[in-house]
Amino acid sequence: MGTITTKDGTTIHYKDWGEGRPLVFSHGWPLSADDWDTQMLYFVRRGYRVIAHDRRGHGRSAQTASGHDMDHYADDLAALMEHLRIEEAVHIGHSTGGGEVVRYLGRHGEGRVAKAVLISAVPPLMVKTPANPGGLAKEVFDGLQARLAANRSQFYHDLAAGPFYGFNRPGAQPSQAVVWNWWRQGMMGGAKAHYDGIVAFSQTDFTEDLKKITVPVLVMHGDDDQIVPYANSAPLSAKLLRNGTLKTYAGFPHGMPTTEAETINADLLAFIEA
């Protein structure tokens, strides 16, 4: 694993495996690059170069007190792409990472990017506003912050064991290993980064960023997503994109890259190679 230091002195850790066409993965809140291990192993074995970083305040990256907003996330990603001299990349973002990819493209342009994929992603805007009546009430996100501040360890366990992977659904077969891996990644990161990150992923409006993007974008979302509700996310993003394709997965949860990896990986491969 390598590191870079950003302009504001933040150390960002990243993985860079293999050779060939670069695939760049941006993880969800409050996880780390490790959440992409299944995808990275799948694609490196097929001749791709796979890259994933720990967002600032997450995983092994520096637990900074500030900079936990989408502009900094996008700038950190841009710094990594410049450091590694990446060109013609396919950027793949899950959840908050999808927002990071969209803001990166909107803020830094498409010069280094060939395609993008948004999986269970937070754009266009999660929180309810007069202009976004289908969003979730701000009190929902305030409640997440309160639970994190009161007992982060228990909160992370309950989120992974319940709605994140749909393990709370009737007939579900929860994997304790998956739950603990989610918890492990979350607890590696910084509480301040994760607390502020809830505002970043819920209150950032990506509408104008989405409108700027011209490269092909695959928007993948499960219709049983309990974290980023389907109706107010994926279909709206696909409409705002100039070259977007929506793929909806019946019954799939928010964490579908993990629980439904076989399906997701195959569809990613088909889009990348198209």
N, C-alpha and C positions, 0 to 999 in steps of 0.2 A: 504494500500500500504506500502511495506517495503522498506528498503534501505540497500545497502552495500557500503563500501568504498574500492576502489581498492588500489593496491600497490602504485600508484602515487598520492593517496589522493583524487581521484575523487568520488563523491557521485553518485551512480546509483540507481534510483527508479525502483521498479518492482511491478507487481501484481502477486498474487499467490492464485488461487481460487480452492477449491474442493480437492478431494482425488482421488486416482486411478492412472492409467497409465499417466505419465506426457507428456504433449504436450507443447513445448516451441516455442513461436512466436517471430520472429524478424521483426520489421517494416521497412518500406521504408523511403526514404528521402523526405521531412524534417519533418516527422511526429512523432508519439509517440506510446506507447503501446495502446492508445485509438483507434487506427485504426483497432485493432483486436477485438474490443468489440463484434461485431456480431458473429465472430467465437468462441470467448471465452465463450459467453453465450450459444451458440449452443452445445459446447462440455462439458461444466461443467454440463449441464442438462442431459447429457448422461453418467455421471459417470466418467469423466476424470478430472485429475488435469491440470489446464491450467495456464501457466506462460508467462508473457510478460514484458519486461523492456523498459524503455526509454533510448535509446542510449546516450552516453555522448554528452552533448551539445544540446540534444533534449528534448522536453517535460519538465518534472520536474527534470531531472538529472542536475548535475552541468554544468554551461556554461564555461567550461574550454577553455583556449586560445590555447591549443595544444592537440595532440593525436587524431586528426580527420583523421584517416587512418585505413585501414582494419586490420592491425595487432593489434592496440589498441582495435578496435571493437571486434575482436575475443577474445582477452585476457580478456576484460570486461565480455563477455558472459561466458568464462571459469570460471572466478572468481565467477559469479553468480551460475553456475552449481555446483561448489565445495561448496559454502556456503549453498546451499539448499540440497546438497547431492543427486543430481538427477542421476538416473540410468535408462537405457533402454528407453530413451526419444525419441520422434519423434520431430525433429526440422523442423519448417515451416518458411520459409523466403520469404518475398515479396520484389521485386525490389532490392534496396540496401541491404535489410535484407537477400535476397538470397545470395548475395555476402558475407555477414557476416557469414552465415551458412557454406558456402563452405570454407572460410578461417579458420573458427573455426575447421572444420573437418580436413583440411589439416595441420593445425598448432598444434592442440591439440589431434588429434587422435579420434578414434571412440569408446573408452572404455565406454563412458556413453551414447552412441547413438545406437538406434535400426534401425531407418529409418530417411529419410529426404525428405522434399518437397521444391521445388523451384518454386515460383509463379511469373511470369512476371519478372524474375530475371536478373540481369546485367551480370553474367558470360556468356561466358568466358572473353570477353574484349569488351568494348563499343567503344573506340576511334579507329580511323583508323590509321594503321601503315603498313609498308611494309609487315609484316607477317599477318596482319589482314585487307586486302583490302576492306572488306565489312563493316567496322566500320564507325562511323560518324566522320566527320572532327573535329579536335580539336577546330576549330573556333565556332562550335555549342556550346560547353561547355563553351568556353570563353564568349560567348554571354549570357549564363545563369548566369554566375558570374557577368557580367556587369549589367544585369537587377536586380539581387538581391541587388547589391551595390547601385544602383540608387534609387530604390523604392521597397523594399522587400514586403510590404503590397500589392501593386498593382500587382506585379509579381505573388505572391502566389494566389491571387484571379483569375487572368487570366489563370493561369495554371490549376487550379481546374475546372474553368468554361469552359475550352476548351479541350485540348487534353488528359489530365490525365484520364478522365472518358469517353472520346469520345463525350462529350456534344456539340462539334463543328461539328459533322457529320449531314448530312441531315436527317431529321426525328427524330433526338434525342429529348428526353424529359428531359431536365436538371432539376435536383433537387437542388434548392437553399439551402436547408438544408444540403445536402451533400457537396456543395461548401463551405459553411461557416464552416462546421465542419473541412474540410481539412485546411481552412485558419486559424481557431482557433488553431489547432495542430501546424501548421507551425510557427505561431507567438509566441507560447509559448517557442520555442527553441531559441538558440543563433545564431545571424547573422554570427559570425566568424566560428562556427561549420558548419553551412550550406554552407557557402562560400567554406571552405576547403573540405567539403564533396562532392562537385561536382567533384573535382579532384579525390577523393577516389573512387567514384563509376564509374567514366568514364575511368580512366587510370590504374586501378589495373588489372593485368593479372592473372586470376584464373586458367589458363590451367593446371599447375602442381598440384594444389590443387584438381581439378576435377579428375585427373588421379589416385590420391591416394585413393579415396573414394571407399569402397567396399560394404557398406550397401545399401539396396534398396533405390533408389531415384526416386520420381515422379517429372517430369518436366512439369509444367502446364503453358501454354502461349496462349494468344489470338493473332490471326493473324492480328488484326487491332490495335495492340499496337503502339501508336504514340510516346511513351516515350522510350521504349526499343524495337527497331524493331525486329520482330520475326525472320527473316531469319538469322541474325547474332548472335542470342542468344540461344534460346531453342534447336533447332536441333543440334547445335554444342556442347552444353553442354551434351546433351543426348548421343552423340557419344563418348565423352571423358570419361564419367562415365562407370565403369565396370558393374554396375547393375542398369542402368537408364532406365526409361520408359517415353516416350514423349506423352503428351496428349495435342492436339491442339484444340482451341476453335474458331470456325468460327465467325468472327465479334466482338469478345469480346475485350474490351479496356484494357489499362494498369491497371486501378483500378478495375479489375473484382472481387476481393474479396468483394467489397462493392456493386457494381451495379449488380453483378450476384451471390450474396451470396448463393442463394438456390442451384444453380448448383455446385458451388465450394465447399460448405460445404458437400454436398452429396458425391462428388468425393473424398474429403479428408477422410471422414468417411470410405468409401469403401477401400481406400488404407491402412489406419491405421489398419483396422480390418482384412485385408487379411492375 
